[in-house]
């Protein structure tokens, strides 16, 4: 009887996996219960019950969640398409119904998610790979990579795999690999000379709750086969990947993934649709320090002709174009300079200030914060901002939240102090007091520009600190 139950369950999993793959590839079309039931070769009534039992959500809940997550992924990366168009493309009748569903799932509106993006993820109950949590600064990430990883960019050939899909419960993965290897040995499917154990992530942990992340434990195989119960064929497509080779403890996997994503952005590559996966190169139990030797693989697009890393000459050329009111600086070049600026402040003033990471969630501006231990207690910080549209640097005093900003805004408003510009209203501003550092900065000489930003920023900070800490 137990064997019959297991065989039945395996058949259920096989058919549901087929449907999940179809849903994943067709979120932008009508997905009816009748259509998907036929894909699984079940009646609509039976399919609905089986799906809910295996997945833990009913079909409508699952499809709605996957569509919301797909749109959130697009918004997270950045898009020119309006939210209304994305909502319509992914099956929502109108923008308001999508907004309600999005807010119910994430706790915030899609508009706010779009403007604040990565900075808001930690506040909505989804655990992102954040620099704030794992590594205190971009500089430390780079040092950590140098100490723990060798990174290469290469084209990988197609990889044929056998895999078991699972949702959440990452502690189950060891047992999944054991079942795969036992099956592979029995079927003589394992290539012992080139055997690899691989985990493929089908969902983005930045968007999908960890308990709902869909992943597959996989092993390489030496011949093709048809799905057998829970074990199914999978293929990693040929393509370009950034590959980081790490020797790390289990607790360092989130840090390794974060560092890989930072490296991709820092080196001006673009992510592409494809499988994000880990290749395990040892049995960590036999390692003298119980460490994993692993390749982390991130799919990227090939560098185009205009994808060169930012440098002085490129900035100077675009700066001249700005003077002629032709075009603005390239976004990646501006971010490149902001990284250099932050690195300068970190090098010169690490003992004086606690520096925040660079915010890149909006194409119109980028910034990083500086605060002191004393100001941190008051929940205040200084922020150096570059407005990409207006082409100007500003610095402001800001607070951790609206109530803090209002408290200090009212304090300054009630005084006769007027050295710097006070925000007109705290309701529409993250700034309490601000000061324009440089209008139309000259990128022909990065050294002089950085010194100008340094001098004006320190002057502003010194005068405000004199009042707040005096």
C-alpha positions as CSV (number, residue, x, y, z in Angstrom):
1,X,0.0,0.0,0.0
2,X,2.8,2.4,0.9
3,X,4.5,1.7,-2.5
4,X,1.2,2.6,-4.3
5,X,1.0,5.9,-2.3
6,X,4.6,6.8,-3.2
7,X,4.1,6.0,-6.9
8,X,0.9,8.1,-6.9
9,X,2.7,11.0,-5.2
10,X,5.6,10.8,-7.7
11,X,3.1,10.9,-10.6
12,X,1.4,13.9,-9.0
13,X,4.7,15.7,-8.7
14,X,5.7,14.9,-12.2
15,X,2.5,16.4,-13.6
16,X,2.5,19.5,-11.4
17,X,6.1,20.2,-12.3
18,X,5.2,20.2,-15.9
19,X,2.4,22.7,-15.2
20,X,4.7,24.9,-13.0
21,X,7.2,25.2,-15.9
22,X,4.4,26.1,-18.3
23,X,3.0,28.8,-15.9
24,X,6.5,30.2,-15.4
25,X,7.0,30.7,-19.2
26,X,3.5,32.0,-19.9
27,X,2.6,34.4,-17.1
28,X,1.6,37.0,-19.7
29,X,-1.2,34.9,-21.2
30,X,-4.5,33.7,-20.0
31,X,-4.0,30.7,-17.7
32,X,-7.3,29.0,-17.0
33,X,-8.0,26.1,-14.7
34,X,-9.4,24.1,-17.7
35,X,-6.2,24.7,-19.8
36,X,-3.8,23.8,-17.0
37,X,-5.8,20.8,-16.0
38,X,-5.4,19.4,-19.6
39,X,-1.7,20.0,-19.3
40,X,-1.6,17.8,-16.2
41,X,-4.1,15.3,-17.8
42,X,-6.5,15.6,-14.8
43,X,-10.1,16.8,-14.5
44,X,-10.4,20.4,-13.3
45,X,-11.7,19.3,-9.9
46,X,-9.0,16.7,-9.3
47,X,-6.2,19.0,-10.6
48,X,-7.2,21.8,-8.3
49,X,-7.1,19.5,-5.3
50,X,-3.7,18.0,-6.3
51,X,-2.2,21.4,-7.1
52,X,-3.2,22.8,-3.7
53,X,-1.9,19.8,-1.8
54,X,1.5,19.7,-3.6
55,X,2.2,23.5,-3.8
56,X,0.4,24.7,-0.6
57,X,-1.5,27.4,-2.5
58,X,-4.5,27.2,-4.7
59,X,-4.0,27.7,-8.4
60,X,-5.3,31.3,-8.6
61,X,-3.2,32.4,-5.6
62,X,-0.1,30.9,-7.1
63,X,-0.6,32.5,-10.5
64,X,-1.4,35.9,-9.0
65,X,1.6,35.7,-6.8
66,X,3.9,34.7,-9.6
67,X,2.6,37.6,-11.8
68,X,3.1,40.1,-9.0
69,X,6.6,38.8,-8.4
70,X,7.4,38.9,-12.1
71,X,6.3,42.6,-12.3
72,X,8.2,43.3,-9.1
73,X,11.3,41.8,-10.7
74,X,10.9,44.1,-13.7
75,X,10.5,47.1,-11.5
76,X,13.5,46.2,-9.3
77,X,15.8,46.1,-12.4
78,X,14.2,49.2,-13.9
79,X,12.0,49.7,-16.9
80,X,10.5,52.4,-19.1
81,X,7.2,50.7,-19.2
82,X,4.4,52.3,-17.1
83,X,3.0,50.2,-14.2
84,X,-0.4,50.3,-16.0
85,X,1.0,48.6,-19.1
86,X,2.9,45.9,-17.0
87,X,-0.3,45.2,-15.0
88,X,-2.4,44.8,-18.2
89,X,0.3,42.6,-19.9
90,X,0.3,40.2,-16.9
91,X,-3.4,39.6,-16.6
92,X,-4.7,42.4,-14.4
93,X,-7.9,44.1,-15.5
94,X,-6.8,47.6,-14.5
95,X,-4.1,49.4,-12.5
96,X,-6.1,49.8,-9.4
97,X,-6.8,46.0,-9.0
98,X,-3.1,45.3,-9.6
99,X,-2.1,48.0,-7.0
100,X,-4.4,46.4,-4.4
101,X,-3.0,43.0,-5.0
102,X,0.6,44.2,-5.0
103,X,0.1,46.1,-1.8
104,X,-1.6,43.1,-0.1
105,X,1.4,41.0,-1.0
106,X,4.3,43.4,-0.4
107,X,2.7,45.9,2.1
108,X,3.5,48.9,-0.1
109,X,2.2,50.3,-3.4
110,X,3.9,49.5,-6.7
111,X,4.6,53.2,-7.2
112,X,6.6,53.4,-3.9
113,X,8.3,50.1,-4.7
114,X,9.4,51.6,-8.0
115,X,10.8,54.8,-6.5
116,X,12.5,53.2,-3.5
117,X,13.1,49.6,-4.9
118,X,16.0,47.8,-3.2
119,X,16.0,50.1,-0.1
120,X,12.5,49.2,0.7
121,X,12.8,45.4,0.4
122,X,14.0,44.8,4.0
123,X,10.9,46.7,5.3
124,X,8.3,44.6,3.5
125,X,9.1,41.2,5.0
126,X,11.2,39.9,2.2
127,X,14.8,39.2,3.0
128,X,17.0,40.7,0.3
129,X,20.7,40.2,-0.2
130,X,21.6,43.6,1.3
131,X,25.0,45.2,1.6
132,X,23.8,46.7,4.9
133,X,23.2,43.3,6.4
134,X,26.2,41.3,5.2
135,X,29.0,43.8,4.4
136,X,29.4,47.3,5.7
137,X,30.7,48.9,2.5
138,X,31.5,48.4,-1.2
139,X,35.2,48.6,-0.3
140,X,34.8,45.7,2.1
141,X,32.9,43.7,-0.5
142,X,35.8,44.1,-2.9
143,X,38.3,43.1,-0.2
144,X,36.2,40.2,0.7
145,X,36.0,39.1,-2.9
146,X,39.8,39.4,-3.2
147,X,40.3,37.2,-0.2
148,X,37.6,34.6,-0.9
149,X,36.9,34.4,-4.6
150,X,38.4,34.1,-8.0
151,X,36.0,35.6,-10.6
152,X,36.0,34.9,-14.3
153,X,33.7,35.6,-17.2
154,X,33.2,32.8,-19.7
155,X,30.8,31.1,-22.0
156,X,29.4,27.9,-20.7
157,X,28.2,25.1,-22.9
158,X,24.8,23.5,-22.4
159,X,24.6,21.3,-19.3
160,X,22.2,18.3,-19.1
161,X,20.9,17.5,-15.7
162,X,18.5,15.4,-13.7
163,X,16.8,17.3,-10.9
164,X,14.2,17.4,-8.1
165,X,12.2,20.5,-7.7
166,X,11.3,21.8,-4.2
167,X,9.8,25.0,-2.7
168,X,11.4,26.4,0.5
169,X,12.8,24.1,3.2
170,X,16.4,24.4,2.1
171,X,17.4,21.9,4.9
172,X,15.8,19.2,2.7
173,X,18.4,19.6,-0.1
174,X,20.9,17.0,1.3
175,X,18.2,14.3,1.2
176,X,17.2,15.4,-2.4
177,X,20.8,14.9,-3.6
178,X,21.0,11.5,-1.9
179,X,17.9,10.4,-3.8
180,X,19.3,11.7,-7.1
181,X,22.6,9.9,-6.7
182,X,20.9,6.6,-5.7
183,X,18.7,7.0,-8.8
184,X,21.7,7.9,-11.0
185,X,23.7,4.9,-9.9
186,X,20.8,2.5,-10.4
187,X,20.1,3.9,-13.9
188,X,23.9,4.1,-14.7
189,X,23.3,7.8,-15.6
190,X,26.3,9.3,-13.7
191,X,29.5,10.3,-15.4
192,X,32.0,9.7,-12.6
193,X,34.8,11.6,-14.4
194,X,32.9,14.8,-14.7
195,X,30.2,14.5,-12.0
196,X,28.7,17.8,-10.7
197,X,26.1,18.6,-8.1
198,X,24.2,21.8,-8.9
199,X,21.4,23.8,-7.3
200,X,19.3,26.0,-9.7
201,X,17.2,28.8,-8.4
202,X,14.0,29.4,-10.3
203,X,12.9,32.4,-8.2
204,X,14.7,35.5,-7.2
205,X,15.1,35.6,-3.3
206,X,15.1,39.4,-3.5
207,X,11.5,39.2,-4.7
208,X,10.1,35.9,-3.5
209,X,9.8,35.0,0.1
210,X,12.4,32.4,1.1
211,X,9.7,30.0,2.2
212,X,8.3,30.1,-1.4
213,X,11.5,30.1,-3.4
214,X,11.4,27.4,-6.0
215,X,14.7,25.6,-6.6
216,X,16.0,22.3,-8.1
217,X,18.7,20.1,-6.7
218,X,20.4,18.6,-9.8
219,X,23.2,16.2,-10.9
220,X,24.9,16.0,-14.2
221,X,24.0,13.0,-16.4
222,X,25.6,11.1,-19.3
223,X,22.5,10.4,-21.3
224,X,18.9,11.7,-21.9
225,X,15.9,10.3,-20.0
226,X,12.2,11.0,-19.5
227,X,10.7,12.3,-16.3
228,X,10.4,9.6,-13.7
229,X,8.2,10.7,-10.8
230,X,9.8,13.6,-8.9
231,X,13.0,13.3,-11.0
232,X,12.9,15.3,-14.2
233,X,15.4,16.4,-17.0
234,X,16.6,20.0,-16.8
235,X,19.0,21.9,-19.0
236,X,21.2,24.9,-18.3
237,X,21.4,26.8,-21.6
238,X,24.6,27.8,-23.2
239,X,25.5,31.4,-22.5
240,X,27.8,33.9,-20.9
241,X,28.2,33.8,-17.1
242,X,30.1,35.5,-14.4
243,X,31.6,32.6,-12.3
244,X,32.9,33.1,-8.8
245,X,34.9,30.3,-7.3
246,X,34.6,30.4,-3.5
247,X,35.9,28.4,-0.5
248,X,33.5,29.4,2.2
249,X,31.5,28.3,5.2
250,X,27.7,27.7,4.9
251,X,26.9,31.0,6.6
252,X,28.8,32.9,3.9
253,X,26.6,31.9,1.0
254,X,24.4,35.0,1.2
255,X,27.5,37.2,1.3
256,X,29.0,35.4,-1.7
257,X,25.8,35.9,-3.8
258,X,25.7,39.6,-2.8
259,X,29.3,40.1,-3.7
260,X,28.7,38.5,-7.1
261,X,25.8,40.8,-7.9
262,X,27.9,43.8,-6.8
263,X,30.8,42.7,-9.0
264,X,28.5,42.4,-12.0
265,X,27.2,45.9,-11.6
266,X,30.6,47.4,-10.6
267,X,32.1,46.0,-13.9
268,X,29.3,47.3,-16.1
269,X,27.8,44.0,-17.1
270,X,24.1,43.5,-17.5
271,X,22.1,40.6,-16.0
272,X,20.2,38.5,-18.4
273,X,17.3,36.0,-18.1
274,X,18.8,32.6,-17.4
275,X,19.5,30.1,-14.6
276,X,21.3,31.3,-11.5
277,X,23.1,28.3,-10.0
278,X,25.7,26.9,-7.7
279,X,28.1,24.1,-8.6
280,X,29.5,22.2,-5.6
281,X,33.1,21.1,-6.2
282,X,33.7,19.1,-2.9
283,X,32.1,17.3,0.0
284,X,32.3,20.0,2.7
285,X,32.2,17.3,5.4
286,X,35.6,16.1,4.3
287,X,37.1,19.6,4.2
288,X,39.4,20.3,7.2
289,X,37.4,23.4,8.0
290,X,34.0,22.1,6.8
291,X,34.1,24.6,4.0
292,X,32.3,24.5,0.7
293,X,34.3,24.8,-2.5
294,X,31.7,26.2,-4.9
295,X,31.2,28.0,-8.2
296,X,28.4,30.6,-8.1
297,X,27.2,31.3,-11.7
298,X,25.3,34.5,-12.7
299,X,24.0,34.8,-16.3
300,X,25.1,38.0,-18.0
301,X,24.8,39.6,-21.4
302,X,27.9,40.1,-23.5
303,X,29.6,43.5,-23.3
304,X,28.5,45.8,-26.1
305,X,30.6,48.3,-27.8
306,X,29.4,51.0,-25.4
307,X,29.9,49.0,-22.2
308,X,33.4,50.1,-21.3
309,X,34.1,50.8,-17.7
310,X,33.9,54.5,-16.9
311,X,37.1,56.5,-17.1
312,X,38.3,60.1,-17.1
313,X,38.3,60.4,-20.9
314,X,34.7,59.1,-21.3
315,X,33.5,61.4,-18.5
316,X,35.3,64.4,-20.1
317,X,33.7,63.7,-23.5
318,X,30.2,63.5,-22.1
319,X,30.8,66.5,-19.9
320,X,31.6,68.6,-23.0
321,X,28.3,67.4,-24.5
322,X,26.4,68.5,-21.4
323,X,27.9,72.0,-21.7
324,X,26.5,72.1,-25.2
325,X,23.1,70.9,-23.8
326,X,23.2,67.8,-26.1
327,X,23.1,64.8,-23.8
328,X,23.6,63.9,-20.1
329,X,26.3,61.8,-18.7
330,X,25.9,58.1,-19.0
331,X,24.2,56.7,-15.9
332,X,26.9,54.0,-15.3
333,X,29.7,56.5,-15.6
334,X,28.0,58.8,-13.1
335,X,27.6,55.8,-10.7
336,X,31.3,55.0,-11.3
337,X,32.2,58.5,-10.1
338,X,29.9,58.3,-7.1
339,X,31.7,55.1,-6.1
340,X,35.0,56.9,-6.4
341,X,33.7,59.8,-4.3
342,X,32.4,57.5,-1.6
343,X,35.7,55.6,-1.6
344,X,37.5,58.9,-1.1
345,X,35.4,59.8,1.9
346,X,35.8,56.3,3.3
347,X,39.6,56.5,3.0
348,X,40.0,60.0,4.4
349,X,37.2,60.1,7.1
350,X,36.4,56.5,8.1
351,X,37.3,57.3,11.7
352,X,35.0,60.3,11.7
353,X,31.9,59.1,9.8
354,X,29.8,56.0,9.3
355,X,29.2,55.7,5.6
356,X,26.1,54.3,4.0
357,X,26.0,52.4,0.7
358,X,25.4,54.1,-2.6
359,X,21.7,54.3,-3.5
360,X,21.1,53.5,-7.2
361,X,17.4,52.7,-7.2
362,X,16.4,55.7,-9.3
363,X,17.9,56.7,-12.7
364,X,17.4,60.4,-11.8
365,X,19.7,60.5,-8.8
366,X,22.1,58.6,-6.6
367,X,23.5,59.3,-3.1
368,X,25.3,58.0,0.0
369,X,25.0,59.0,3.6
370,X,27.4,60.0,6.3
371,X,26.7,60.1,10.0
372,X,28.5,60.1,13.4
373,X,27.9,58.0,16.5
374,X,26.3,61.0,18.2
375,X,24.0,61.8,15.2
376,X,23.1,58.2,14.8
377,X,21.7,58.2,18.4
378,X,19.6,61.2,17.2
379,X,18.5,59.2,14.1
380,X,20.0,61.9,11.8
381,X,22.4,61.7,8.9
382,X,24.0,63.8,6.2
383,X,23.4,62.8,2.5
384,X,25.5,63.7,-0.5
385,X,23.3,63.6,-3.6
386,X,24.0,63.8,-7.3
387,X,21.0,64.8,-9.4
388,X,21.5,63.1,-12.8
389,X,18.9,65.3,-14.5
390,X,19.8,68.7,-13.1
391,X,23.5,67.8,-13.1
392,X,24.3,69.1,-9.7
393,X,25.7,67.9,-6.3
394,X,23.8,68.8,-3.1
395,X,24.2,67.9,0.5
396,X,21.4,67.7,3.1
397,X,20.5,66.9,6.7
398,X,18.0,64.1,6.8
399,X,16.4,61.8,9.4
400,X,15.6,58.2,9.8
401,X,11.8,58.8,9.4
402,X,9.3,61.5,8.9
403,X,8.7,62.1,12.6
404,X,12.4,62.7,13.2
405,X,12.7,65.0,10.2
406,X,9.6,66.9,11.3
407,X,11.0,67.3,14.8
408,X,14.3,68.9,13.6
409,X,12.6,70.8,10.8
410,X,10.4,72.5,13.3
411,X,13.4,73.2,15.6
412,X,15.2,75.1,12.7
413,X,12.0,76.7,11.5
414,X,11.4,78.1,14.9
415,X,14.8,79.7,15.2
416,X,16.3,82.7,13.5
417,X,19.1,80.6,11.9
418,X,19.1,81.0,8.1
419,X,22.6,80.0,6.8
420,X,21.3,77.2,4.6
421,X,18.0,76.5,2.8
422,X,15.3,75.0,5.0
423,X,12.9,72.6,3.2
424,X,9.5,74.3,2.4
425,X,7.6,71.4,3.9
426,X,8.6,68.1,5.5
427,X,5.6,66.4,3.9
428,X,7.2,66.3,0.4
429,X,10.9,66.3,1.3
430,X,13.4,63.8,2.7
431,X,15.6,66.8,3.4
432,X,15.5,69.0,6.6
433,X,18.1,71.5,5.5
434,X,20.0,71.4,2.2
435,X,22.8,73.1,0.3
436,X,23.8,73.0,-3.3
437,X,27.5,72.1,-3.5
438,X,28.2,72.3,-7.3
439,X,26.0,73.1,-10.2
440,X,27.1,71.7,-13.6
441,X,30.2,69.9,-12.2
442,X,33.3,69.7,-14.4
443,X,34.3,66.1,-14.9
444,X,37.4,67.0,-16.9
445,X,39.4,66.9,-13.6
446,X,38.1,64.3,-11.2
447,X,40.6,65.3,-8.5
448,X,39.5,68.9,-8.4
449,X,35.8,68.0,-8.5
450,X,36.3,65.6,-5.5
451,X,38.1,68.3,-3.6
452,X,35.3,70.8,-4.2
453,X,32.6,68.3,-3.0
454,X,34.8,67.5,0.0
455,X,35.3,71.2,1.0
456,X,31.6,72.2,0.6
457,X,30.3,69.1,2.3
458,X,32.6,69.3,5.3
459,X,31.8,73.0,5.8
460,X,28.0,72.2,5.7
461,X,28.5,69.2,8.1
462,X,30.6,71.2,10.5
463,X,28.2,74.0,10.8
464,X,25.1,71.8,11.3
465,X,27.0,69.5,13.7
466,X,27.9,72.6,15.7
467,X,24.2,73.2,16.4
468,X,23.1,69.6,16.8
469,X,26.0,68.4,18.9
470,X,26.8,71.7,20.6
